Amino acid sequence: MLVDSLPSVTVDAITDQTTVLDVREDDEWEAGHIAGAAHIPLGDVMARYGELPADEEIHVICRTGGRSARVTAWLNQNGFDAVNVSGGMGAWMDAERDMVSETGNEPFVK
């Protein structure tokens, strides 16, 4: 699988109506994530993919784009319409987009 051959978008393509799947680990999610995003860590996606909408484009995000590329490829091979978010949450933070945390602290990308 070549990452370059995957459908991808930049963080600018994400709106409040976008279906976002964050595949980072629990501690990364808790530190800071996109409000309204779904969270299924990479290692759980194959067991929990039934939680994802089958009729919507899913924007898959991680910290930098590697884990999300793997999930995007797997989802597309299994009938979903998924795109990888280039640059991941690092790009989201660099673009100064809003984040929320589960810790009560100021959100950040871990």
Contacts in CASP RR format, 6 or more apart in sequence:
PFRMAT RR
TARGET T0000
AUTHOR 0000-0000-0000
METHOD contacts of the structure
MODEL  1
MLVDSLPSVTVDAITDQTTVLDVREDDEWEAGHIAGAAHIPLGDVMARYG
ELPADEEIHVICRTGGRSARVTAWLNQNGFDAVNVSGGMGAWMDAERDMV
SETGNEPFVK
1 69 0 8 1.000
1 70 0 8 1.000
1 73 0 8 1.000
3 65 0 8 1.000
3 66 0 8 1.000
3 69 0 8 1.000
3 84 0 8 1.000
6 69 0 8 1.000
6 72 0 8 1.000
6 73 0 8 1.000
6 76 0 8 1.000
6 83 0 8 1.000
6 84 0 8 1.000
7 72 0 8 1.000
7 76 0 8 1.000
7 82 0 8 1.000
7 83 0 8 1.000
7 84 0 8 1.000
8 69 0 8 1.000
8 72 0 8 1.000
8 83 0 8 1.000
8 84 0 8 1.000
8 85 0 8 1.000
8 86 0 8 1.000
9 59 0 8 1.000
9 83 0 8 1.000
9 84 0 8 1.000
9 85 0 8 1.000
9 86 0 8 1.000
10 85 0 8 1.000
10 86 0 8 1.000
10 87 0 8 1.000
10 91 0 8 1.000
11 85 0 8 1.000
11 86 0 8 1.000
11 87 0 8 1.000
11 88 0 8 1.000
11 91 0 8 1.000
11 92 0 8 1.000
11 95 0 8 1.000
11 97 0 8 1.000
12 95 0 8 1.000
13 59 0 8 1.000
13 85 0 8 1.000
14 20 0 8 1.000
14 34 0 8 1.000
14 59 0 8 1.000
14 85 0 8 1.000
14 92 0 8 1.000
14 97 0 8 1.000
18 57 0 8 1.000
18 59 0 8 1.000
19 38 0 8 1.000
19 53 0 8 1.000
19 56 0 8 1.000
19 57 0 8 1.000
19 58 0 8 1.000
19 59 0 8 1.000
20 34 0 8 1.000
20 36 0 8 1.000
20 37 0 8 1.000
20 38 0 8 1.000
20 58 0 8 1.000
20 59 0 8 1.000
20 60 0 8 1.000
20 61 0 8 1.000
20 85 0 8 1.000
21 37 0 8 1.000
21 38 0 8 1.000
21 39 0 8 1.000
21 40 0 8 1.000
21 52 0 8 1.000
21 58 0 8 1.000
21 59 0 8 1.000
21 60 0 8 1.000
21 61 0 8 1.000
21 71 0 8 1.000
21 82 0 8 1.000
22 29 0 8 1.000
22 33 0 8 1.000
22 34 0 8 1.000
22 37 0 8 1.000
22 38 0 8 1.000
22 39 0 8 1.000
22 40 0 8 1.000
22 61 0 8 1.000
22 62 0 8 1.000
22 89 0 8 1.000
23 40 0 8 1.000
23 41 0 8 1.000
23 42 0 8 1.000
23 45 0 8 1.000
23 60 0 8 1.000
23 61 0 8 1.000
23 62 0 8 1.000
23 67 0 8 1.000
23 68 0 8 1.000
23 71 0 8 1.000
24 33 0 8 1.000
24 39 0 8 1.000
24 41 0 8 1.000
24 42 0 8 1.000
24 61 0 8 1.000
24 62 0 8 1.000
24 63 0 8 1.000
24 67 0 8 1.000
24 89 0 8 1.000
25 41 0 8 1.000
25 42 0 8 1.000
26 39 0 8 1.000
26 41 0 8 1.000
27 110 0 8 1.000
28 63 0 8 1.000
28 89 0 8 1.000
28 109 0 8 1.000
28 110 0 8 1.000
29 39 0 8 1.000
29 41 0 8 1.000
29 102 0 8 1.000
30 101 0 8 1.000
30 102 0 8 1.000
30 103 0 8 1.000
31 101 0 8 1.000
31 103 0 8 1.000
31 105 0 8 1.000
31 107 0 8 1.000
31 108 0 8 1.000
31 109 0 8 1.000
31 110 0 8 1.000
32 89 0 8 1.000
32 99 0 8 1.000
32 100 0 8 1.000
32 101 0 8 1.000
32 102 0 8 1.000
32 107 0 8 1.000
32 108 0 8 1.000
32 109 0 8 1.000
32 110 0 8 1.000
33 39 0 8 1.000
33 89 0 8 1.000
33 99 0 8 1.000
33 100 0 8 1.000
33 101 0 8 1.000
33 102 0 8 1.000
33 107 0 8 1.000
34 61 0 8 1.000
34 89 0 8 1.000
34 92 0 8 1.000
34 97 0 8 1.000
34 98 0 8 1.000
34 99 0 8 1.000
34 100 0 8 1.000
35 98 0 8 1.000
35 99 0 8 1.000
35 100 0 8 1.000
37 61 0 8 1.000
38 51 0 8 1.000
38 52 0 8 1.000
40 48 0 8 1.000
40 49 0 8 1.000
40 51 0 8 1.000
40 52 0 8 1.000
42 62 0 8 1.000
42 67 0 8 1.000
42 70 0 8 1.000
42 71 0 8 1.000
45 71 0 8 1.000
45 74 0 8 1.000
45 75 0 8 1.000
46 74 0 8 1.000
49 75 0 8 1.000
49 78 0 8 1.000
49 80 0 8 1.000
52 58 0 8 1.000
52 75 0 8 1.000
52 80 0 8 1.000
54 79 0 8 1.000
54 80 0 8 1.000
56 81 0 8 1.000
57 81 0 8 1.000
57 82 0 8 1.000
57 83 0 8 1.000
58 75 0 8 1.000
58 80 0 8 1.000
58 81 0 8 1.000
58 82 0 8 1.000
58 83 0 8 1.000
59 82 0 8 1.000
59 83 0 8 1.000
59 85 0 8 1.000
60 68 0 8 1.000
60 69 0 8 1.000
60 71 0 8 1.000
60 72 0 8 1.000
60 75 0 8 1.000
60 82 0 8 1.000
60 83 0 8 1.000
60 84 0 8 1.000
60 85 0 8 1.000
61 68 0 8 1.000
61 85 0 8 1.000
61 88 0 8 1.000
61 89 0 8 1.000
61 92 0 8 1.000
62 68 0 8 1.000
62 71 0 8 1.000
62 88 0 8 1.000
62 89 0 8 1.000
63 88 0 8 1.000
63 89 0 8 1.000
63 90 0 8 1.000
63 109 0 8 1.000
63 110 0 8 1.000
64 87 0 8 1.000
64 88 0 8 1.000
64 89 0 8 1.000
64 90 0 8 1.000
65 84 0 8 1.000
65 85 0 8 1.000
65 86 0 8 1.000
65 87 0 8 1.000
65 88 0 8 1.000
66 84 0 8 1.000
68 84 0 8 1.000
68 85 0 8 1.000
68 88 0 8 1.000
69 84 0 8 1.000
71 82 0 8 1.000
72 82 0 8 1.000
72 83 0 8 1.000
72 84 0 8 1.000
75 82 0 8 1.000
76 82 0 8 1.000
85 91 0 8 1.000
85 92 0 8 1.000
89 109 0 8 1.000
90 109 0 8 1.000
92 99 0 8 1.000
92 109 0 8 1.000
93 99 0 8 1.000
93 108 0 8 1.000
93 109 0 8 1.000
99 107 0 8 1.000
99 108 0 8 1.000
99 109 0 8 1.000
100 107 0 8 1.000
101 107 0 8 1.000
101 108 0 8 1.000
END
